[in-house]
Amino acid sequence: MDIKDTARPLDGAGVSAFLRSLPERPLLLGLGEARHFVEELGEVRNEIFRHLVEHEGYRSFAIESDCLMGLVVNDYVTTGAGTLDDAMARGFSHGFGAFPANRELVRWMRAYNEEHDEKVRFFGFDGPLEYWAASPRQALTGLYALLDGPLPCTRETLDTLLGVDEQWSNEAAAMDPSQSIGRSADAQRLRLIADDLVALLDTQAPRLGAEDRERAALYGRTATGLLRYHHWMADASPARWGRLSALRDAMMAANLRALAEHGPALVFGSNLHLQRNKSLMSFGDQTLEWWGAGAITGTHLGDRYAFLASALGTVGDDTPSPDTVEGLLATLPWDRSLIDARRLAGAVTKPAPRISRDFAYFPLDPAQLDKIDGIVFLKEAVRLKKLG
């Protein structure tokens, strides 16, 4: 089989045909990033989302960004609260608010909502963390405020236990477990309080409106997830980073399962987070190994979760070898292609793994093509942010 027989130009008709080829209509369509901050990929993502909204009934978009910050963006796109500049400044983590394609996406979502009664919604699906983690204050106090008494502690006690936010968000704790407060007596007590508050939410759900229930559930899983993450930041064992990576993706997966209730939705994040197979990443002298958010979500949703990996040919000045998957895809006649990954797996013979000079680029694993539904391939990416 010629690899051209597995591919077609990437356009709206191709996206719709891809959806029809799946065993079931997905509640969540994951579009992976082979590298963050590739402007061409951001533009393609925006085109895909616009097509999905206008022709396939999609009404939600989620990005690998802080789930609590994302509330600011959603308020803007759904109600017009604040300004576009404010939404970009306060509504994204990881520096994603400065990415031009994200600004254009938020602008388009707001313009769409101004003209339509059925609104499109914006979500962040990452936790409030990087390698370090934020204070659980916003999540805990937000959940506390939505519940009715009797509560497990006073608001004053909660504030005292939380202390100053800087002791939680200390970036040095990422590399030095002794600087984490995640196993202090106050943090341990907060974990118990968070557990009690989440249990109370279940008992009080009938008195809350749909929006408050959704917001409270987000606060609850974020508070418990952050406190669990902080607990393991204080761990000094060799398993520390593998466990933290898994916990982060478990938080992502919990947010994605909640998002599925609003499906169908387009989900945009790293291939490492959204793929179905186990994630591997070099980290110092270790190779971290964990199940990512896509693998966990796919376990729960089955065929209602679909995954489109992205791959790039030339990345800046880094060109793939002809015997790699990306090198083979670069022979396709289109600058932007949509590939049936499972058919591609049967059409190629033992391609070599790509070794990229760009440390921020995560190549396709040729041994895992059969675990991908499709591939969005860009022959060349030159407008990217240099990292490191």
Helices and strands as residue ranges (DSSP letters): G 3-6, E 7-9, H 12-21, E 28-33, H 39-56, E 60-66, H 70-79, H 84-90, G 96-98, H 100-115, E 121-126, H 137-146, H 155-162, H 165-168, G 171-174, G 177-179, H 185-204, G 205-207, H 210-233, H 240-260, E 265-270, H 271-274, E 279-283, E 286-290, H 293-301, G 302-304, E 305-315, H 325-329, E 336-340, H 341-347, G 366-371, E 374-381
